[in-house]
Amino acid sequence: MKTNRNVLILWSALTGFLLASTAWLNHIGAFEKLIRTGPYSILGQNLASALIVWLLFGLTIYLVYTERLNRETLPVYAGFLLVNLVYINLLRERIVYGDLEYYIDAATQLYKNNPLPAGYLYPPFWAAVLEPFVHFGKPGLLMASWLFNIVSIAALYFLLIAVLKQYGFSSRTAALTASLFLLVNVPALRTLFYGQVNLHMLNFMLLTVVLYPRHRFLSALALAVAVHLKISPVILAFVFLLQRDWRWLFYFGISLLLVGAIPVLTDGISPYYDFLRNSQEVVGVRDVSFREGSIDAIFLALYNLNFIPLLAARILAYAVKLMVAGFAFFVMVRNIRERTFFQGQGEVALNAMPVMVLLLNLASPLVWEHHGIFLALPFLLILMKLESRADWWIFGFAYLVYFLMPTFDYYPWSTAARLSAPLLILWLTYRLAAGPGPAPAFERIDHWLRQIA
């Protein structure tokens, strides 16, 4: 205990000396002479990365000293540390963020009282959140967005553990599952490397589940925030309609208005008109990237390659979507009836949620590779039900092409592979829906992890 205390004192002293000396060097104008930006780097991002890792080291020392880091908490904390160290070091090397330019441009236009840029396909909420940072210029906007994403990956780790525990995973099994899921995850990497808001949106989607049904208003508020980040999560409200939870639905309506009022208070109603105008581009005729994994992309690519007319592409896309949606609703009803994933208060909504999340992806007219992160819940929950070797191989293939395979553009293989993954998970959810509770294989693994000293 004495050694731990001395290490904590030493870390605190070094931190204090570092901060004081940096402030003094900056005061005398010597700081800029002693600091340099590495090749292909952003100075603020480099310094922030090093500082966060140093603070994580201090947090570890403090937890050891206070004996809060022990055999029970070690698996969760170890996963948290590994995941954050990986992503912080990866993001330290990033200098170009692609989609982040859209958010920066949108926030800048709002700051100048101009319309949202053409092609900005999102509600104005996130642009309004970033708007105050426009005062600090593009470096300030970049740093704010970077820090938001660093926080979001840490929050996602703990939210995944919380939601898995809610569905019956033990603490250790949930921590191991969340760690392995995030350590190598192409959609998460693509989200962070593009500066997208997907992790924020997923975090609020998971909060919706974690807070339900004990905190209905907060649950509804979380989904409302997700909807104002990107409109597609509104489909998840349907599970609460199935639950006939009128109080939650009332709170959700109020929350949509409250969150939606933020851009109105700062920039008026016109950004919403801009959003409605721009959103028409999603369903219009467009060039299709071969990495996109939507049902629409399969057939629009054939049109763009001059194999079929546009009308045929539209008819085929809508027909397939209708069949997939019909099958998904059938599976959802079966999950509810069999109580496949959850037993207890709110079981209708919580058993319907995995399939509804799959539909969020399958019904979308535009599915980029980074959108795959939204399917964390159905992919991880189906682990509870896998038993036969055939089921494990099907899951393994779907997981490989969705979360592990590097992004590539080779039609139809790239598009078909990415589209096949949620369809296979939907099929597994149908096959393994019978009976509540986890499969014997999962129970054995979960029991073994509980017993590890």
N, C-alpha and C positions, 0 to 999 in steps of 0.2 A: 504493500500500500504506500509506503514511504517513497519507494522508487517511482511509482506511478505519479505521485504528487509532485516529485521533483521534475519529472519529465514534463508534466503539465505546466509547471512554473517556468521551466526553460523555454517551452514553446511560446508561452504568453510573453515572455521577455523578448524573445527574438521577433515576435510579431509586432510588439510595441516599438522596438528599435527600428524595424523595417519601415513602419508607418511614419515614425518621427523623422527618420533620416530622409525619407522620400519627400516629406513636406518641407523640410529644411532646404534640400537641394532644389526643389521647385521654387522656393522663396528667393533663393540667391541666383536663380536662372541657370543652374548647372545641370538640371535634370535632363534637358533635351540633348546635352552633350554626351551624357552617359547612357542613353537609351537608344537602341536602334531596332528597326523593323527587319526581321529575317526575310529571306527570299520567298516570294509568293505568299506574303502574310499581311495581316491587318494588325497594327500595333495594339489598339485597345483590346482586340479579341485575344491576342497573345497574353497580355498582362492579366486579363480577366481569367483566362484558362489556368494560368499558374496560380493565381490567388485562390481560385475555387478549390484546386487540388490541395493547396496548403491548408485551407480551412477544413476540408474533409479530413486531413490528417489530424488537425486539432480536435475535431469532433470525435474522432476515434480515440484519441488520448483521453478526452473528457469522459467518454462512455466507459472506458476501461477503469479509469480512476473512480468513478461513481458506482462501479459494478453493475451498470445497466447493460453492459455487453457480457453476456454469459451464454451457457450452452443452449438456452432456450431462444435467446434473441440473436445469436450469432448467425444462423442461416439467413435470416431476413436481412440483417445488416451487411453481411458479406455480399449478398446478391446486389444490394443497393450500391455498395462501394464499387464492385466490379463493373456494373452497368454504367455508372456515372463516369468512372475513369476512362472507359472505352470511348464513350460519346464525347466527352470533353476533349480528349486528345484528337479524335477524328475531326471535330469541328474547329479545333485550333488551326488546322491546316487549310481551312476553306476560305477562299477569297471571292468566289462568285456564287450567287445564290438563286439565280434564275427567277422563279416566281415571286421572290421577295421584292423584286423591282416593281411588280404590279401593286403590291400593298404600299410601298414607299411612294409610288406615283399617285395612287389614290389618296393617301393621307395628305400629300403635298397639294393636290388639287382642292381638297376640302379646305385646307388651311388658307388657300388663296381665293376661296369662295367661287371656285370653278366647278363645272359638272364633273362627275366621276368619269375617268377615261373610258373610251370605247373599248370593249373587250374585257372590262372588269366585271366578272360574272358573279360576284359575291355581294351579299347584303352590306350596307355601309357601316355596320357596327365596328368591324375590326379596323377599318380605315379611321373611324372616329377615335378608337382607342389609341392608335398610333399618332393621331394628329398633333397632340401636345409636344411630341418629340421632334416635330418638323423644325421647331425653333432652334434645335441643336444641329441642324443640317443633316445631310445624308449619313455621316458617320454616327450621329446620335440615334437616328432611326435604325440603322443597322445594328448598333450595339443593343438597343432596347429589344429588338426582335430576337437577337441572338440569346440574350439573357432569358427572355420569355421561353424560348425553346429548351434551354438548359434546365430551367425549372420544370418544364412540362415533362421531360423524360424522367426526372426523379419522381414527380407526382404520378406519372403513369405506372411506374413500378409498384408503388404502394397501393394504387387504386386497383391494379390487376390482382394483387394479393387479397385485397378486401373483397372484391367481387367473387373471386374463386372460393374464398372461405364462406361467403354467403351461400354459395351453391353446394357446399359440403366438403371442400378440400380442407385438409389439415393445414396448419400454419406452415409447416416445413415443406409439404408438397406444393402448396401455393407459392412459396418463396422460390423453390427450385424451378417450378414451371415458369414463373414470371422472369426469372433470371435467364433461363435458356431461350425463352421466347424473344427477349430483348437483346441478348448479346450478339446474335446474328439475325438481323431482320432487315431485309431489303426495303420493304415499304417504309419502315421507320427511318432508315438511312436516307432514302430518297426524299422523304418529307423534310428532314432536317437540312439536307444539302440543297433543297430548293427554297428553304425558308417558308414552307407552307404552314398552314394553321391546323393541319390534320390532327396533330397530337393534342392541341387544345380542345378541338372538337371531340375527339375520342375521350379525353378526360372528363368532359362534361356529360357525355353519354354514359360513361361508367358511373359517374356520381349519381346520375338519375336512377340507376339500378341499386347502387349501394345504399342510398338514402331512403329507398322505398321498402316497406310502407311506413316506417317509423316517422319520417320527416317528409310529409307529402309536399308541403310548400317548397322546401329546398330542393326536393327531387324535381318538381315541375319547373322551378327556376333554372336548375342546371340544364334541363333539356331545352328550355327557351334560349339560353345562351348559345347552346350548340346549334340551334336553328338559325340564330342570327349570325353565326360564323359561316355556315353553309346551310342552304335551305333544306337539303335532303333529309336530315334527321327528324323532320316533322312527321315522317312516316311511323316513327317509333311510338308516337302518341296513340296509335291504333290499339296497342296492347292494353292500354288503360281503359279504352272504350270496351274492349272485350271483358275486362275485369269489372266493368260498370262502376268504376270509381269516379263518380261524378265530382267529388270534392277535388280530386287530383286534376281532373280536366278543367274545372273552374280556375284552380290555381294556375294551370298552364296558360289559359287564356289571359289571365291578369299578368302573368310573367312575360308573355310575348309583348304585351303593350308596354310594360315597364322597361324591358331591355330595349325594345324598339324606340322608346322615347329618347334614349341617350343621343343618337345621331340627330334627332329632330331638335333637341335642345341646343346642340352645338352648331348645327348646319342647316336646320330647316327640313322641310319635307322633300325638297327636290332630289336629294340623293336616292330616295326610294324610287322616284320616277326613272332616274338613270339606271338603277338596278333592273327594273322591269324591262327597260329598253334593251339593255345589254344581254339579259338572260335569254332573249329570243335566239341568240346565236347558238345556244347549246343544241336546240332541236332543229336548227336550220341545216342547209346543205353546207358541208365543211370538208376540208381535207382531213383524212383520217390517218393518224399515226399507227404504225403497225405494232406498237407496244401497248396500245390501248386495249382493254379487256372487256368492253361492253358488248352486249348482244347487238346493239346498233352498229358497232364498229365492224363486226363480222361481215355484215351485208353492205354497209356503206363503202367499205373497202372494195368490194366486188364492183360497186357502181363506179367508184373513182378509177378502177382499173379497166373500166369499159367492158365488163363481163355481163352486167345486167342493167336494165334501166332503173332510174331513181324510184319510180312507183313500185317496182318489184322489190327493191331493197327495203322500202318502207313497209310494204305489206308483210314481207317475210320477218322483218324485225319485230313488228307488233304482234304477229301471230305467235312467234316463239316466246315473246315476253308474256303473252296471255297464257300460254300453256305452262310456262315456268311459274307464273304467279298462282295459277290454279292449283298446281301441285304443291307449291309452298303453303298455301292456305290449308290444303288437306293435311299436310304434315304438321302444321301448327295446331290444328284442331286435335290431331292425335296426340301431340305432346301435352296439350292441356288435359285431355281426357286421361292419359296414362300417367300424368305427373312425372314426365320423363326426367327433368332436371332438378325440380324443386318441390318440396312439400311444406306447406305452412301458409301463413298469412300472405296474401298477394300472389298466390301460386299461379293463378291464371295469367297474370301479366308476366311473371318471371319465367314461366314455362314457354310463353309465346315469344319472349324477347329474342332468343337466339335465331329463330327463323326470320323474324322481322328484320334483324340486322343483316341477314343474308339477302333479304329482299331489297334493303336499302342499296346494296351493291348491284344486284341483278336487274333491278328496275331502272337504274340510272342510265341516262343516255350518253354519259361520259365517265369512263372509269380508267384513270391513269394508274400507273404502277404504285404510286404512293397512297392511293385510296385503299389499298389492301389492308392497311393498319386498322381500318374500321372493323374488320372481321375477326379481331382478336377474341371476342367473346364466344362466337359459335365454334371457332377452331379449337379453343382451349377446353371448352365445356364438353365437347364430344369425346375428349380423352377419358372422361369418367365411364363411358359406355363401351369402349373398344374391348373386344375379347378375342375374336378369332384372328388367325394370321392374315386372312384375306382382308378383314377390316383394317388391320394395322398397315398393310401394304397400300390400300386405297388412301388411307389418311396420309401415309408417308409421301405418296406421289403428290397429293394435293398440297401438302405443306411445302414440299420441295419446290414446286413450280411457282408457288405464291409468295413464300417468305425467304427462300434460300437462293433461288436462281437469279443470277445477275440479269439486269434488264437488257434485252436485245430486240432488234426489229427485223423479223423475217416472217412475213405473212405466208400461210395462215398460222404457222406454228407458234409464234410469239403471242398472237391474239387468242388463239384457241386454247393454248396451255393456261393462260391466265384466267380465261373464262371457265375452263373446266374445273378449276379448284373449288369455287363456291358451289358449283353444281354437284360435285362429288360429296362435299360436306352436307349438302341438303339431302342427297341420297342416303348417306350414312345416318343422318338424323332420322330419316324415315325408317330405315332398316332396324335401327337400334332403339326405337321409341318405346317399345313394349316394356312396361313395368317401371316403377320408381326405383330410385337408388342406383348406385354405381355397379359396374361389372365386377365380378370376382377378381379379375386381374388388377384392376385399379385399387381395390380394397387391400390386396396383398402388398402392392407397392406403397400405398399410403401407410399401412401398418408398419412396414419395414422402416420407412423414414421416421415414423413416430418413435421407434425403439432405438434409433441411433443415439448413442451417448454424446 
